[in-house]
Amino acid sequence: MKTRSTSKIPAFLRNSSLRLLLFGGKGGTGKTTCAAAAGLYIAGRSASEKILLVSTDPAHSLLDSIDGLHPPSNLEIIEFDAAKYLEEFRRKNGPKLLEIANRGTLLDKEDISRFLDLSMPGLDELFGFFEISRWVEQGEYGLIIVDTAPTGHTLRLLEMPRFFNKWVGALDTLLAKHRYMKEVFRGIYQPDELDEFVMDLGHSAKRMEKLLRNRSSCRFVPVALAEPVVISETVRLIDELEKFRIAADEVIVNRIYPQTDCPLCSAGRARQFKVLERLPPEFSKRKLWTLPLFPEEVRGEKLLEVWTGGSALDQIKDDAAAKPEIRSTPSPRLVENPAPLPGPSLRMLLFAGKGGVGKTTLSCATAIRLAREYPDQKLLLFSVDPAHSVSGALDIKVGPSPTPVFQGLFAMEIDAQAEFEALKKSYRQELREFLDSVMGNFDLTFDREVMEKILDLSPPGLDEIMALVRVIDFIKTGEFDLLVLDTAPTGHLIRLLELPEILDQWIKAFFELFLKYKNIFRLPKMADKLVEMSKALKLLRSVLKDGAQSSLFAVAIPTRMAFEETSDLLAACGRIGIDAPVLFVNMVTPPNDCPFCARLRESESKVIDDMARRFAEKIRTIVFRQPELQGLNLLAELGNSLYTAGKAADS
């Protein structure tokens, strides 16, 4: 391995006091590559120290990145099975949870245990992270390096301790009446193992927060690309990390084009430096490091080259070629083998794939094409990805209600968490109004608190499902003829598509609670809301599983990791029964005479050939690499190229 002066090596690779190093950012920026390369570099430099490299992204690609490379003996690599830790928690502590539920509310074991079971899906990632914080505390590893999920879901994980504290608070409330009765009749209450169990759960969340906020032992490294939409999302990530008081002193800007005579490469490099010259203030407080665009996919042995070829941003800006002029480039074909245009009878079209493959761009381009192709229809472009980027792609400010784009096309980025908070507020208000009217006849002080907190036992991800319920409302009311959905990255989308079953069970559990205690809790507004949600979920499931009404278009890029993740996505569609007829292979290097581009194409062609064999039954459309497509005109041009000319037959 080449050696470099320490001034040209990021501090996070040199800081021997670090115990936890996290890489995160928008999907597709190279988080996994940077994390894997860091693990190999640090393990090679510190042969006596035991290093753990772990992925918490539900769509793991860490082992794919290693690709047969034999890591140093002091480097352990794990693709984290968070569900295993949640299942172990259930097995070990299920009886305690049931006993807590049985200790003094009018709700019985069956009532509470059902809610506890349904609230746990989604907690698996948090329990997994608790395990990581426990490993750090035990000191088994000198350093733990974490490849995190894409931005939106990483931020949800950072919010999880707050959610978990509410969950623990609900458990504690279940014990409160028991404590009160003991004090009344015995004059004293001595905490027992259940109180200690609940306290220990609360301490787990506090330990995790304390670890993440310890500047001397923890660093978060955002990974970005020199593209406006990615920079915007990175700013959001940095702002949130500051809010959580998590140190993020260095940022990686990945895939900088090389200096060549190739018009395509030169134009790409010039655009990148134009972005870097206009970085927002959040970047000025941080050291920036650039990594080059490699002509071959960075996997296996190539990972050893990552930290030997990068350079500090300030150094590269002083380079004579740092401000290259944007040269005119021949316009290559945008698309090869365009897909059939979706027919006018379709009601829902989902774009799905690994983070950073261009789902947002293709969904926006498609929505524009369909709106112009079917002027008599009303279309809604809807983002259910927690890291919304439709606004950036359209270059139009899009809000939580349908925003006009042009005649017949509207766009919307919903704040799913705000939707859920509104539901909880409405529920609490109705509950209080009712209980205030009957408190003269019943002593329901503790049961009131339990019922108020019952929504805190809702499953994580419920807010995103409620966003999809909003989508269904638009279909049900006929306000829009077609919904084009920009979805969350693959791992979280698969969970999201499977969650309606869990949410339906949760609604039924809630409704059965109202029926069981109808003489005590009469909440007609909430009951009506649950009935409407249940109906919407049934409609959502029927639309998703009806190929005449709904389709999923998969989006991939020509890399081995994207190929494997696309396989997982399409397999999940098969299990769930969702029609997925089209695969867009995006960001393919167009043919030209540049030796660097030729090496890129050679690497990409092998993956494209494998895709053709694995997904032979799919329509495969090749979309060539272009400058960043932002704004209606450029997106419309792409939309015209993506699909066959003329109106599709309505099948």
HUTA-V585778 format. One line per field, one symbol per residue. ss: DSSP state (~ for helix, > for strand, _ for the rest). burial: b if it has 9 or more other C-alpha atoms within 8 Angstrom, else e. A space follows every 10 residues. Layout:
BEGIN
ss=???
burial=???
END
This chain:
BEGIN
ss=_____~~~__ ~~~~_____> >>>>______ ~~~~~~~~~~ ~~~~~_____ >>>>>_____ _~~~~~____ ____>>>>>_ _~~~~~~~~~ ~~~~~~~~~~ ~_______~~ ~~~~~~~~~~ __~~~~~~~~ ~~~~~~~~__ __>>>>>___ ~~~~~~~~~~ ~~~~~~~~~~ ~~~~~~~~~~ ~~~~~~____ __~~~~~~~~ ~~~~~~~~~~ ~~_____>>> >>>>>__~~~ ~~~~~~~~~~ ~~~______> >>>>>>____ __~~~~~~~~ ~~~~~~~___ ~~~___>>>> >>_______~ ~~~~~~~~~_ >>~~~~~~__ __________ ____>>__>_ _______>>> >>>_____~~ ~~~~~~~~~~ ~~~_____>> >>>______~ ~~~~______ __>>>>__>> >>>__~~~~~ ~~~~~~~~~~ ~~~~~~~~__ ____~~~~~~ ~~~~~~~___ _~~~~~~~~~ ~~~~~~~___ _>>>>>___~ ~~~~~~~~~~ ~~~~~~~~~~ ~~~~~~____ ___~~~~~~~ ~~~~~~~~~~ ~~~~_____> >>>>>>>__~ ~~~~~~~~~~ ~~~~~~____ _>>>>>>>__ ____~~~~~~ ~~~~~~~~~~ ~~~~____>> >>>>______ _~~~~~~~~~ ~~>_______ _
burial=eeeeeeeebb ebbeeeebbb bbbbbbbbbb bbbbbbbbbb bbbeeebebb bbbbbbbeeb bbbbbbeeee ebebbbeebe ebbebbeebe eeebeebbbb bbbbbebbbe bbbbbbebbb bbbbbbbbbb bebebbeeee bbbbbbbbbb bbbbbebeeb bebbbbbbeb bbbbbbbbbb ebbeeeeebe eeebbbebee bbebbbbbbe bbbbbebbbb bbbbbbbebb bebbbebbbb bbeeebbbbb bbbbbbbbee eebebbbbbb bbbbbeeebe ebbeebbbbb bbbebebbbb ebbbbbbbeb bbbeebeeee ebbeeeeeee eeebbbebbe bebeebbbbb bbbbbbbbbb bbbbbbbbbb beeebebbbb bbbbbebbbb bbbbbbebbe ebbeeeebbb bbbbebeebb eeebebbbeb beebbeeebe eeeeebbbbb ebbbebbbbb bbbbbbbbbe bbbbbeeeeb bbbbbbbbbb bbbbebebbb ebbbbbbebe bebbeeeeee bebeebbeeb eebbebbebb bebbbbbebb bbbbbbbbbb bbbebbeebb ebbbebebbb bbbbbbbbbb eeeeeebbbb bebbbebbee bbeeeeebbb bbbbbeeebb bbebbbbbbb bbbbeeebee e
END
